[in-house]
Amino acid sequence: MMMKSLCLKVPKKLANEVIMKLKALGILRADLRIRRNEEYVYIPIKPSKELVSSLLKDYGEAVEITESLFTHIPKQLGFKDLLKGLVSDELLNRIPRSFDIVGKVALVQLPNDLPNDVARLVGEAIMKVANVKAVYARSPVLGDYRVRNLRLIAGGDIDETIYVEYGIKFYVLVKKVYINPSLSTEHRRIAELVHDGELVLDMFSGIGGFSLHIAKLHEATVFSIDINPYAIQCLIRSISMNKLKGKVIPICGDAKVVIKYFKGDLFDRVIMNNPTRALNFLEDSVKVTKLGASIHLYTIGSSVNDVIEDVEKVIKDKSLNIEVINVQRVLDYAPHQYIFRVDLRRS
Ligand SMILES: C[S@@+](CC[C@H](N)C(=O)[O-])C[C@H]1O[C@@H](n2cnc3c(N)ncnc32)[C@H](O)[C@@H]1O
């Protein structure tokens, strides 16, 4: 069935970013199928003048508001619909609506006190709606390696899987490395800023989210450091599974120590994605950047002002030659706490 709807006509290369923003603003129409042609993507939206005009401000004339015909998507049952009648409403309300899919594995964050038999029902319901072979209840990220404890609640135990982001294959040891599919657009956004010929340092690369996106798009060289040997093992395997334009050089070690082996103003760009600790490494990264280089630092705070204050305090205390260019909220972290990206320029 076709339906007419208000929509945004967006050039292909901006589409993913705009879709994420529309989702976050709650004005993307999930009941209609997004339409694409060679040049443009047509994204159906709910009528919401104020929100749309605030969004359009960022894009000028590149994004147009118009009307078009879209195919209706029949409402699919979510895993929580399958639990109705099997689990009390009180428990059902405490189970999150969403879960992550990493290759053949689903990860869901459940309340700690959820009885085991209910967790098992949740796992079985997820297996009915998602094409996965295992469902794990996950803890928050823990320790230096930022890895989650996983408890199998449905399917068979799995150690390794292949996860795909923007066509890039990642080999993942699911219980041993940090993985967060919500970072996929952030990986892409940073990779799109890079130019051919750049020398990039990915200081806390994990399995190489930023590194592989960059090398996929550009003839750049990325040094990727991580202290978790399993993350570096995954990255080495992924490098051989993808056709890359650029080079990725994995290094296993503590970034504080490894960075001492890089002498002078080397890097055009440094990515510091270890939000709980990155600020402690800012002085080290500034020492190896060229004049005019970009540093993308991820950190936790409750507001943009809060974050700017934290970063500027470190800049002042350590007399660093860098300035804050931009601060962007990226992900939720805890109630009233968010992960922000702070873009800095070496001056
Ligand atoms: C949030 S995860 C990184 C995620 C990765 N950048 C991505 O986009 O998927 C933080 C990473 O920092 C690594 N790490 C923690 N302390 C480190 C250190 N001192 N030196 C290097 N890596 C470190 C952890 O092992 C973990 O993989």
The ligand as a MOL file (V3000), in Angstrom:
LIG
                    3D

  0  0  0     0  0            999 V3000
M  V30 BEGIN CTAB
M  V30 COUNTS 27 29 0 0 0
M  V30 BEGIN ATOM
M  V30 1 C 35.6310 2.5420 24.5490 0
M  V30 2 S 36.7600 1.3160 24.0870 0 CHG=1
M  V30 3 C 37.2970 1.7900 22.4710 0
M  V30 4 C 36.3780 1.5890 21.4200 0
M  V30 5 C 36.8800 1.7390 20.0350 0
M  V30 6 N 37.5690 3.0100 19.8160 0
M  V30 7 C 35.6570 1.6290 19.1570 0
M  V30 8 O 35.2950 2.6080 18.5380 0
M  V30 9 O 35.0600 0.5420 19.1240 0 CHG=-1
M  V30 10 C 38.1900 1.7920 24.9560 0
M  V30 11 C 39.3840 0.9290 24.5970 0
M  V30 12 O 40.5200 1.4770 25.2720 0
M  V30 13 C 41.3870 0.4080 25.5920 0
M  V30 14 N 42.3290 0.9160 26.6190 0
M  V30 15 C 42.0830 1.1820 27.9190 0
M  V30 16 N 43.1870 1.6820 28.5170 0
M  V30 17 C 44.1410 1.7510 27.5580 0
M  V30 18 C 45.4860 2.1970 27.5390 0
M  V30 19 N 46.0850 2.6630 28.6510 0
M  V30 20 N 46.1820 2.1530 26.3880 0
M  V30 21 C 45.5960 1.6690 25.2550 0
M  V30 22 N 44.3290 1.2040 25.2160 0
M  V30 23 C 43.6020 1.2620 26.3430 0
M  V30 24 C 40.4620 -0.7130 26.0240 0
M  V30 25 O 41.0730 -1.9640 25.9260 0
M  V30 26 C 39.2900 -0.5240 25.0420 0
M  V30 27 O 39.4180 -1.3660 23.9250 0
M  V30 END ATOM
M  V30 BEGIN BOND
M  V30 1 1 1 2
M  V30 2 1 2 3
M  V30 3 1 2 10
M  V30 4 1 3 4
M  V30 5 1 4 5
M  V30 6 1 5 6
M  V30 7 1 5 7
M  V30 8 2 7 8
M  V30 9 1 7 9
M  V30 10 1 10 11
M  V30 11 1 11 12
M  V30 12 1 11 26
M  V30 13 1 12 13
M  V30 14 1 13 14
M  V30 15 1 13 24
M  V30 16 1 14 15
M  V30 17 1 14 23
M  V30 18 2 15 16
M  V30 19 1 16 17
M  V30 20 1 17 18
M  V30 21 2 17 23
M  V30 22 1 18 19
M  V30 23 2 18 20
M  V30 24 1 20 21
M  V30 25 2 21 22
M  V30 26 1 22 23
M  V30 27 1 24 25
M  V30 28 1 24 26
M  V30 29 1 26 27
M  V30 END BOND
M  V30 END CTAB
M  END
